Amino acid sequence: MLVAVAGTLAYTGAGADTSYPYLAAALFVLGLGIGSTIMPSMAAAFQTLARDETPRATSALNTIQRVAGAIGTAAMAIILQRVAAGKLPTCTAGSRASPRCRRRNGPPRRRRSPTRSRRRSGSRPA
């Protein structure tokens, strides 16, 4: 468990300039810690079951792991999106702080219809 915590703590100091080998090493340590924690706990849990209960418990554990993984991934994606959106510049009606705001708040673009451009060029549809 302490190895997993050490791998996780390595990510607390990560920033935009953190090297990929550092992140890979931290992920490797985290994987070692989680792998060495999960297998003994699952073995201990299965040891308490009767032999005929093992197949159902295996199926239930597999389902629970997949559902929890999907929920956790969705929750982390939402959190990441909210944090990232909070760090973007806000584009108000009079804001011209960035090119993104100029595109969003600039004058509306006029689009030509295909029939208008053909009439001007002198060509007619067949």
Number of C-alpha atoms within 10 A of each C-alpha: 13 11 17 20 13 14 21 16 13 16 15 8 7 12 8 5 6 11 10 9 9 13 15 11 13 19 17 14 19 23 16 15 19 17 14 14 15 12 11 11 11 12 10 11 11 15 11 10 11 8 9 8 11 14 10 10 14 13 11 12 13 12 12 12 12 12 12 12 12 12 12 12 12 12 12 12 12 12 12 12 11 11 11 10 11 10 8 8 12 13 15 11 11 10 14 15 12 12 10 13 17 15 12 15 15 14 8 8 7 6 6 8 8 8 11 9 11 12 11 9 8 7 10 9 6 3
